[in-house]
Amino acid sequence: MLVQLIQFILYAVLVRGNGSRFERILRNLAFGVVLFLVELLVLAVVLYIAGRVVVGKKRALFSDAFIIALLGTILSSVFMVFIPYSLLALLLSIFTWLLLIKRLYETGWLGAVAVGILAIIVFVAVLVLIALLFGIFYLVFEWLFTIGL
């Protein structure tokens, strides 16, 4: 069943052509779901690695990292959609991520900030490695400088 679902999603995402309006909507929806799941998995792995380094292997479980990634992504998206002031939404998102890390990894605020910073560093390192692997480093380099890093 799962294999058939993955095959269907890949077929819907990879098949080009005009198609009907329903097919285009289905293709976009399938692409969005796959992208969300891949981002969620990558974010969970990055948070797990950062958590193990900062708080240790007893308190940093992969299930906790997955819950942090899931809830953090959903709540940040809700903030960005429903709060008209982007700076306020960004601050609430950062606070939410840190609160989730603090509660689920059972650490203090300083530990949560350390996990967050290390997660960002690991994410950028993985991004650069993947970009080098696929030969698109120049695109990542341009993106990093357009967002101000």
VOSETOR-518465 format. One line per 10 residues: number of its first residue (from 1); their letters; for each residue y negated, x, z negated of C-alpha. Coordinates in steps of 0.5 Angstrom, whole numbers. Example, Ala and Ser with C-alpha at 12.3 -4.5 7.8 and 13.67 -1.06 7.14 Angstrom:
BEGIN
1	as	9:25:-16; 2:27:-14
This chain:
BEGIN
1	mlvqliqfil	0:0:0; -5:5:-2; -3:10:4; -4:4:9; -11:2:5; -13:10:6; -11:9:14; -15:3:15; -21:6:11; -21:12:16
11	yavlvrgngs	-20:8:22; -26:4:20; -30:10:19; -28:14:25; -27:9:30; -34:9:34; -36:4:39; -41:-2:39; -36:-7:36; -38:-14:33
21	rferilrnla	-43:-15:28; -37:-16:23; -33:-9:25; -40:-5:24; -41:-8:17; -34:-7:15; -34:0:18; -41:1:14; -38:-2:8; -31:2:8
31	fgvvlflvel	-36:9:9; -40:7:3; -33:6:-1; -30:12:1; -37:16:0; -37:13:-7; -30:15:-9; -31:22:-6; -37:23:-10; -35:20:-16
41	lvlavvlyia	-29:25:-16; -33:31:-15; -38:29:-20; -32:28:-25; -29:35:-24; -36:38:-24; -37:35:-31; -30:37:-33; -31:44:-32; -38:44:-35
51	grvvvgkkra	-35:40:-41; -30:45:-42; -34:51:-42; -39:48:-47; -35:44:-52; -28:47:-51; -22:44:-48; -20:39:-54; -27:35:-53; -28:35:-46
61	lfsdafiial	-22:31:-43; -22:29:-35; -22:22:-37; -28:23:-41; -31:26:-35; -29:21:-30; -32:15:-35; -39:19:-35; -39:20:-28; -37:13:-27
71	lgtilssvfm	-42:10:-32; -48:15:-30; -47:13:-23; -47:6:-24; -53:6:-29; -57:11:-25; -57:7:-19; -59:0:-23; -65:4:-26; -67:6:-19
81	vfipysllal	-66:-1:-16; -69:-5:-21; -75:-1:-24; -81:0:-19; -83:6:-22; -79:12:-20; -81:17:-25; -79:12:-31; -73:10:-27; -71:18:-27
91	llsiftwlll	-73:19:-34; -68:13:-36; -63:16:-32; -63:23:-35; -63:20:-42; -57:16:-40; -53:22:-37; -55:26:-43; -53:20:-48; -46:19:-44
101	ikrlyetgwl	-45:26:-45; -47:27:-52; -42:21:-54; -36:22:-50; -36:30:-51; -38:29:-58; -43:34:-58; -50:34:-60; -57:34:-56; -57:41:-54
111	gavavgilai	-50:41:-52; -51:35:-48; -57:39:-44; -52:45:-44; -47:41:-40; -52:38:-36; -55:44:-34; -48:48:-33; -46:42:-29; -52:42:-24
121	ivfvavlvli	-51:50:-23; -43:49:-22; -45:43:-17; -50:47:-13; -45:53:-13; -39:48:-10; -44:46:-5; -46:53:-2; -38:55:-2; -37:48:2
131	allfgifylv	-42:49:6; -40:56:8; -33:54:9; -35:49:14; -41:54:17; -47:49:15; -50:53:10; -57:53:14; -57:46:13; -56:46:5
141	fewlftigl	-61:52:5; -66:47:8; -64:41:4; -65:45:-2; -72:48:0; -74:41:2; -73:38:-5; -76:44:-9; -71:48:-11
